[in-house]
Amino acid sequence: MLQMIEKDLTTREDITRERAVAFAIAIRQFLCWAPDVLKSGQHFRDVVAMQLPALRRRPALRRNDIPPVVGHLPHVDWEDLRRQAQRQLELRYQAIEQAIGAELELYDRVAQQQADLLVMPIPAPMRAEMDAWLCLSLTERKYRSFPSVTAAELAAIMLQHQEAFPVAWNATGWPQSDWKVTPYRLQENEGVEVYRFRYDLTPWLWARYRLPNILLTSIFLALLIHTGWNQGSVGALTMDDLVLQPQGGFRLQGYKGKTDDHTPVVDVSPSQRVVYRAIELLLWNHQQLKAMGLLASTERRLWFGWQKDGFANTINVIDEKRVVSWCQRHGIDSFSPSALRPLKAALTYLPQRDLEAVRVLLGHNDLCVTDGYLQDTLFFRLNEANMLQFQRRIETSLVYAEGGSPLISARGLDHRDVDASLLMPTGDGGACADIFAGPSRKPLASGEPCAGLLCQQGGGCPQYRLVVTAQTLEMALRTRRYYRSRWSVLASAQPEAFLRLHVPRLLYIHVLLRIVHTQRPDLLRCAEEAMA
């Protein structure tokens, strides 16, 4: 009876599936209230509880952090798709790495700028006037004009004041000062707006002593993209997990909370400039916070910055808003920090298709787990691209069969997606879209096919299509073999025609085969084997 009721609920069109699940659960709960005892001696509610509900929520699709652009790549075959996917992911990896490097360079510039401002000469009257204004309350400032100082002079006055007088830190790690609010003219200096904490510009003033939070974000991303670990493992790093090596560099090994074991060991050499510098700054920040008395001497956790909780907990430096803002400032597509692990795994797999290397990178114990991971990320995107390209080829080939090349152009499709078997091979690695059209500079008589001698002459023929497959390359090889045995005969019989018609074709075939030899040796090998 319950199964019939639930089947009826799932087939009704006037309610959603979620509503049907709610109704089914309500019916079962109502029946469980019945005190009746069945002939078997069981209570009715126990029998109902034993029958698992037939309704189930649809399983949610697993999140795929490989960029969707990989699933839209047009390609010739799987090898071409692999090369293009690798190139796309390498560009994304490089963009993120360059953005991290830019953040580290900005910090170095800010530190140097502040060092220069510390020695900038400031007239005593200007210093006194600015100091008096900074001590005013917000209400008092309404009736006093801002002193006539530049952004650099203002920064110099504030930085020199910090150096001249000892600063006390409150329990939350913020400096105690008579200055009420930092004036926003300070934002005209480089890095001030980037380093602010909410609406407070104090982190910029103390950048030479403590790292601003946005730099901690860049360091976290640098470790994620270099190690291939998950966020939890990087977030759980302690001083003990970053070991300075005698020969230089660092050795990293973290902890994986999901599997309760250690991450793979990762070595960072000084030649890996960005991530090496990031680790140096992270350790330096930790030492500085201890030297200021803000962290206990026994504290081993690393991810502390500008926060309001008295350093009771580490801060989340990669929350969504922070990372989105970080991406926007550097002009790169927004991403989730969790996307860096599958990105690293994909770039490890694609060059040599080495599943074992990916297993070692991810720290899996079983190759089947690694294969499943790639199935849900990289392989899923590659299969998407393959299915989409199959649809493109079917659509374009049908349009070509219906109206030829003009209809393909009219519908905005790509001529390269036409099935090569529908085109007429030209014997030089390409094919002709319409043998009865011919080149525009030499009209053909009605019903007269083109001789195919002008495909590479001048600006080429609009009907010519470069279709690089094993079959078209085989024909190009056969044409080259023909010219090798007959070129002297052709040249002596008609020297002018040989130079005008055959030499451009010979050069075209030679260049094409050289490019294929470099870019797609597998295709060339198949064509050569077919000729043998």
N, C-alpha and C positions, 0 to 999 in steps of 0.2 A: 504494500500500500504506500509506504513512504517513497519507494523508488518511482512509483507511478505519479505521485504528487510532484516530486522533484523534476521528473521528466516533463510534466505538463508546464511547470514553471519556466523551465529552460526554453521551451518552444513558443512561449507567448511573446508577441512582438510589442505589446503595450508597456512592458517593464524592462528595465535594464538588467544585465546579468548580476550586477552588484545587489540590485533590489531583490532578485530571485534568491540569491544566497541568504539575504537577511530574512526573507519569508520562510525558507526551509529551516533555518536555525530556530526561528520563533516557533514553528510547528513542532519541532522535536522537543524544545524546552517545555512547551505546553503539555505534550503527551507524557513527558517525564514526571509531571506532577500527579499523574493518575496512581491511586493506591492499589489498583487491582493486581491480583496474583494470577498468573496463567496456570494452565494445567500442568505444565512442566515444573511448577513450583517456583519459577523465577518471577521477580517483579517486572512489570511492564517497562519501567524506566531503565532497568538493567538491559533489557533486550534492545531498547532504542539506542542506548549508549554503545552497545556492541556493534551496531550497524553504522559503519563510518559513512558520513554524508557523501552522496554521489557528486554533489556540486563541488567544484574546485575553482579557485581563481586562476585565470590564465597566468602561466609563469611569465614574469617580466624578462625582457631581453637583457642579456648581460651588457654592461656598459663597455663600449669599445672606444679606447682613447687614441687609436691610430687616426690621424687626420682624415676626414672624409674625402679629401681631394684624391687620395690614393684609389678610392673606389670608383673614380670617374675618369681615370687615365685612359685615353685611346692608345691602342697598341696593335702590333702586328701578330705577335705570338707571346707565349709565356715568358720567353727569355727577354723580349723587348719590355714586357710589363715589369719584370723583375728589375731591369736596369732603370727604368723610369721611376719605379717606386723607391728604389734606393736613392736616386738623385733627389727626389722630393723630400724624403726624410732627412737626408744629409743637409739640405738647405735649411730645414726647420731646426735641426740640431745646431747648425752653425749660427743661425740667427739668435737662438737662445744663449749660446755660449758668448757671442759677441756682445749681447745685451748685459750679461754678467760682467764681462770685461769692462764695458763702458761704466758700470756702476763702481767698480774698483778704481778705475782711472779718475772718476769724478771725486771720489773720496780723497785720493792723493792730491788732486788739484785744490780741493777745499783746505786740506791740511797745510799745503804750501801757501795758499792765499792767507790763511790765518797767521802763519808764521811771519809773513811780510807785514801784516797789519799790526802785529805786536811791536814792531819797531818803527811804525809810522809816527812822525812827530805831530803832536796835537797841541795847539795853543792852550795855555792854562785857562783863559776866560771861557773858551769854547767847552773845555772839559767840565768846568764848574757849572756852566749853564745847562749842559746836557745832563749832568748828574742830578741837578736840582729838578729838572723836568721829569726824569725817570722816577723820582721819589714821590711825585704828585699822585693823588688818587685820580680815579677816572672822572669824578665830578669836577675836581680842580683843573683837570686838563682841558675842560670845555672852555675855560676862560683864559687859557694861556696858549699862545701860538707855539707851534713846534719850532725848536731852534733851527737856525739855518746851517744845517750840516748835510753832507752827502751820505749816501748809504755806506760807502767805504769808511768815512770818518766816524760814523755812528758805530759800525762794527769794531773799528779800532779802539774807540773809547770803551766799549763794553768788554772787549777781550783784554785790554790792558788793565781794566778795573779788576777782572777776575784774577789776573796774575799778581796784582799788587796786594790784594786782601785775601786772607784765608776764607774758604767757603765751608759752611756747615751743610750737611745733607740731612734731610728729614727721613722719617722711617720708610717712606716710599721711594727714596732714591732721587729726590729732586732737590736742587740747591735752594737754600734759604737766603733771601735777598730783600733789601729795602725797596728794590724796584718793583712796581706793582704789575705792570704788563709790558712785555717786550713790544716796542713800536714796530708797526708793519713796514716801515720804510726799510727795515733790515732785509726784507724779502728781495730787494734789488740785487743783493749779493748772490753769487752762484751757489746753488745747493740749499738755500734756506727753505724754500717752499717744499723741496723734495724731502728734507730731513725733519720737518715739523711733526710734532706729536699732537694730533687733532688740530687745535688752534694755537698751540704753544710752540714758539720758535726756539725754546731753550736747547733742544738736542743739537742744533747747528753750532751754538756757542761752545758746546762741550765736545765737539766731534774729535778734537785732538786727544781727548781723554777716554771717551766711550763711543762705541759704535752706534749710529742711529739705527732704528728698527728696519728701515728699508734696505740697509746694507746687510743686515742679518738675513733678510729675505733672499737677497742675491747669493749669499754664502750657502744658505740651505739648498737653493736650487742648483748651485754648482756641485754640491755633494750628491744630490739626487741624480743629476744627469751624468756624473762621472762614475758613480758606483753602480747604478742600476738597482739600488735597494728601494724598498718601499718607504713611505713617509714615516711610519712608526719607528723603523730601525734608525733612520737619520735623526729623528727627534729624540731618540733615547740615547744618543751618543754621550759619553762622558769623557773626562780628561784621560781616563785609563784606556779608552778605545783609540786614541790618536797617539801613536808611539813614534817618536822621532828616531830615525834610523842613523846608525853610525856613519854610513856613507852619504848621508843627506836624504832628504825626503821624509815622508811619513808612511806608516803602515796602519791601515784602518781595518777594524773588525767590530761590528756591532752585534745587536741582539734582535732576533726575530720573535716577536711575541706570539704570532699565530702558531708556530711550530715549536716554540720553546727551545730553540737552539741558536747557534751563532750564524751570522751572515758570512758569505765568502770573504776572504782576505783581499783587500785592495791596496795596492802600493801607489803612492803619489810621488813622483820624482820632481826635482826643481825645474826640469825642462817643461813640465806641464804647468805653465806659468799661472794660468787663471785659478785653477783649483788649489795649487800650492799656496798662492797668495791669500786665497780665501781662508784656508786652514790657519795660516799664520795670524790673520786678523781675528779669527774666532778665538784662538787661544790668548791672544793679546788682550782682547776685550774682557775675557774671563779674569785674567790677572789684574787688570785695571780695577774691575769692580771689587776684587778682594782688597787691593791696595787702598781703595777709598773707604773700606769698612762696610760696604754694602752687602757683601756676601761673606758667609762664614768661611773660615780657613779650611774647613773640612768639606765644603761644597764641591762636588765633582761634576754636577750637571752643567751644560754649556749654554743653553739657549735662554740667556737673560739679556734684557735690553732696557728700554725706557718703559716702565710699567707702574701700575698704581697699587699693587697688592703686597708691597713690602718684600718682594722677591720670595714669596712663599712658593710660587710655582713658576715653571718656565712658561714663556709666552709662545703663542701660536703665530709664528712669523710668516706663515703661508696661508692665512685665511683667504677666502675667495676674493673679497673686495681688494685686499692688498695686492694679490697676484694680478687681478684684472687691471688695476691701476698701473702696476709695474709693466705689464704688456703694452698698455696704451702709450706710456711714455716712450717706449722704444719702438713703437710702430710695428709690432708683431701681433699675429693672431692670438687671442686669449686662449689659454689652456689651463687644465687642471694639473697641479703638481703630480697627481697620480699618473698622468700621461707620459711622464718622463721614463718610467720603468719599461712599459711596452715599446717606447721609441728606442731605447737603448737595446732592448732584446731584438727588435726588428733589424736594426743596423748591424747587430752581431750576426744575425742569421743570413741576411740577404747576400753578402759578398760571396761566401763559399757554401751557403746552405748547410752550415755545420750545426746540427741540433745539439751535439754534446757541448759545444762552446756556449750555447744559450743556457743549457742546464747548469753549467758551472757558474755563469754570470748570475742567474736567478737564485742559485742556492737550492735547487730542487734535488731530491734524492732519487727520483725516478724519471726516466725519459718520457714516460707516458704523461706525467704531469706537465712537463715542458711542452710536449706536443699539444696537449689540451689548451695550455695558455696561449700558444701561437694560433691555434684554431679559432679562439675567441677574439683575437686581435688582428694580427697581420694577415693570416690566411683568410679570414672573413672578408677583409677589405680587398684582397687580391681576387677572391671569388666574385665579389661585387663588380669589380672592374671587368672581369672576364664575361660575366653575364650581360653587363651593359654593352660591351663591345659586340657581343653576339647579336644583341637586339639592333645595334646600329647597322651592322652588316646586312642583316635581313631587310631592314627598312630601306637602306640605300640601294641594295641590289634589286628589290622589288620596284623602287622608283625608277632605277636605271632601265629595267626591263620594260617598264611602261612607257617612259618618255625620253630615255637616253640622257645624255649629259646636260642638255638645257634644263630638263625638269629637276635634276639634282641641284643645279645652281639656283633655280627659282625657289626651291624649298629650303635652301640654306644648309644642305647636307654636305658631307665631305666626300669628294670623289675617291679618296683613298679607301673608303669603306666598301666600295663595290666589289663583289665577289670576283676574284681574278679570273675565274673560269668563264665569266661573261664577257671579258675583254679579249681583244685580239693581240697575242704576243707580237712584239716587234723584234725580238731576237737580240736586244741589247740590254736586258734587265728591266724592261718596261713593257707597257701594253698600250693599245690604242682604244680610246673610248668610242670612237665612231669612224670606221674605215672609209665611209662614204662622204665624210665632211672634209677631211684633208686640211692642210694649213690655210689660213685666211689669205695669204699672199698668192696662193695658186689655186683658184677655184677649180673644182672637178666637174666634168660633165655629169648629167643625171644618170645615176646607176653605176658610175665608174668608181672602182675602189682605189684607194690611195696606195702608191707604190712603197710608202714608208721610207723614202730616202731623205726627207727633209726634217726628220724628228729633232736632230741636234744642230741644224744649220740656223745661223742667225739667232733670232730670239726664241727658236723652238716652235713647236706646234701646240696649239691649245688643246688638242685632243690627246696629247701624250700623257701617260700616267706612269710614274715610277713605282713599280710594284716589285718589291724585293722579296722574293720567295725562293725556295730551293729550285723550283721549276724554271723561273725566269732567269736565275743565275746560271742554271745549266745551259739554257739557250744562249746566254751571253758568252759562256765559255766556248760553246761550239762555234759561235760567230768569230770569236778571237782565233780559234784554231783554223777556221776557214781562211781568215786574212793572213795568218802566218804562212799558209801554203800557197796562197794565190795573189798576194799583194803585188809582187813584181809583174805578174801578167796584167793585172788591172791597171797598174801605173804606166806600163809601156803602151797598152792599148789606147787609153784615153787619159793622158796626164792631167789635163785641166779638170775633167770630171772627178778623177781620183782625189785631187787636192780639195775640190769644192764639196764633194759628197761623202767620200769614204774616210778621209783623214779625221774630220770632226767626230764621226761615229767611232773610229778606232780610239781616239783620245778619250771619249766619253766612257767607253767600255773599260779602258785601262784605269781611269780614275775611280769608277764605280767599284771595280773589283778590289782596288787597293783599300778603299774605305771599308768595304765589307770584310776584307781580310783583317782589318784592325778592330772594327766594331762588332762584327758578327762572324767570327771564324767558324762557328758551328754550322751556320747556313752554307758557307762556302764549302765546308767539308762534305756536307750532304750532296751538294751539286757535283763536286768532283767525284764522289763515290758513284753517283748515278751515271757519269760518263765512262767510268772504268769498265 
